[in-house]
Amino acid sequence: MDLTKIISVSGKSGLFRVVAQSRQAVIAESLLDGKRIPVHSSVKVSSLDEISMFTTGDDVPLRTVLESLYKVEKGAASLDPKESDDKLFAKLGEALPEHDRERIYASDVRKLFSWYDQLLKAGEFVKKEAKEEKEEKETAKSKAAKEGVTKKAKVAKKAAPKAGANTKAKSTTMRKSAQRGA
């Protein structure tokens, strides 16, 4: 899953995908309704790719937590972010067993489940699976191409003009005014 272009904007609900950049603002498209908004440089923006969760060992990137939650839920929607804290932390424990309960706030867990639902509805997890399948097909095609040259390449090579053929220098006449520089 590629979270580099997915951002959270302070003061706005939901997640946004970065569409374009201008001098004074970033143009972002909402994952919920597809509306585009300018996000000025004075507004606090967090890229989901840079966020991580506290664990008892090293911090784990949010991408990894979301992917393991997707596997635990088997591609289905998860708990409602408005559930009780105990239920949310129990579900987080299934996806990330080594999470640090003392350093993770309940509001952060609610935000995690809210983001998971938004990314699921936007089809970000499906895009990842489609991308992996596409990469597998491309590697199969590149292996087939390495084994032998295709017929089209042979035909194109024969039909291509030879270098240096029909390259006579063309002479042009110059007016006197152009010769003098005036």
N, C-alpha and C positions, 0 to 999 in steps of 0.2 A: 504494500500500500504506500502510495506516495503522498505524504502530508506536507511537502515543502510549500505548496501553493495554498494550503488551507490555513486560514487565520481566524483568530477570535479578536473582535474589536471591542474595546472597553466602552460601555454605555449602550451597546447594541446587543440584542438577543440573537442567538444563533451563531452559526459558523458561516464563513465567507470564503470564496475561492478568488485568488488574485487573478484578474483578467489582464490588466495593463498597468503601466506606470507612466505618470507624467511628472513634470517638474515639481509640482506642488502637492500632488496627491497620488494615491494608489486607487485604481478602480477595482472594486471588489463586487462579486456577484454572490447573492445569498444562496445557500444550499437549499433553503426551505422553499422560497418562492421565485427565485431566479431574478429578483430585482437587483439592479446595479446601483451602487452608491460610491461617492468619492470618500476616501479615507485620508484625511489630511495628516501631515507629519506631526501635528501637535497631539494627536490622539494616540493612546497606548494600544499597540497591536502585538499580539502574541502568535507566533507561528507554532502550529501543533507539532511540527518536526523538532522543535527545540525544547518541548516540555517533557519532563520525566517524572516518575513516581518514586517516592521514598520506599526503600526496602531495608531489611536488616543488614544487607550487604551493600553492593553497589546499586546506584539508582538505575532504574529500568526505563528506557524510552517509552513514551506514550504509545507509539506505533506498535511496539511489542505487546503492551498491555491490551490494546484494542484487538489485535490479531488473536491473542489467546482467549479473550472474551468472546470473539466471534466463533472460535473453535468450541468453546464450552457451550455456547448457545446453539451450535450447529447451524449458523446462518440465520437464526430467527431473532426476533426482537427480545430484548432483555427486560429487566425490571423497570418499572416506572420510576423516574428520578424522585418522585414524591413519596416513595415508600419509606418505611422506618429505617433509621440509621443501621440498626442491627442486621436487617435483611440485606441492605446494600453492602455492608462490610462483609457479610457472609458470602455474597455472590462475588465480590472482589477477591475474597480468599480462595475461591475456586479458580479464578483466572490468574491470580498472582498470589500464590501461597505465602511467599516471603515478604508481603507488604508490612510496613511499619505502622501499626495502628496508632501509636503515640504521635507520630509526626504528620500523618495525613488527616486533614480536617474532613468532617462530614460534608461540608459544602463542596470540597474538591471531588469527593466520590459522587455526589449528585451531578456535578458538572461532567464527570467522566461518563456516566450513564446517559446523560442528555446528549453529549457529543456522539456517543456510540449510536444512539437512535437516529440522530441527524445524518451521520455518515452512512448508516445502513439504508435509510430512505433515499439518500442521494445516489446510492449505488456504488460507493467507493470500494467496497469489499468485492463486489462483482467485477469491477474494472481490473482489480488486481488479479483475479483468477483468469480473466480473459487475456490479460497481458502475459501471464505465464504460459498460457496455451499458445499464444501468438509467437512467443520467443521459442517455444519447443518446435513449432512448425518452421520458423526461420532457420533454426540450427539444422533441421532435417534437410531443408532446401540447400543450405550452404554446403552440407556434406555431399549432396548429390551433384552440386555444381563443381566441387573440387575433384570428384571422381572422373569427370570427363567434360569436354566442351560441348555445349549444346549445338544442334544443327543450325539454329538461327545465327549463332555467333560465327560459324563457318561461312554461311551464306553472306552475312554482312561483311565479313573480311574480304571475300572475293569481290563483292560488288563495290567496295570502297575505291575511290579514285587513287591513283598512285601519286605519291608526292613528287612535285616538280613537273607534272604533266599539265600542258596548256597554261603555262604561267609566263607568257610573253609580257615583257614590260610594255606598258601603254604609254605613249608619248602624248603630252598635252601641250597646246600652244599657249603662250603667255602674252598678254597684252603689254604694250610698252609701258603703260602707266603702272602696271604691277611690277615691272622690272625695276623701275626707278624708285619705287617705294612711296609714290605719291598717291 
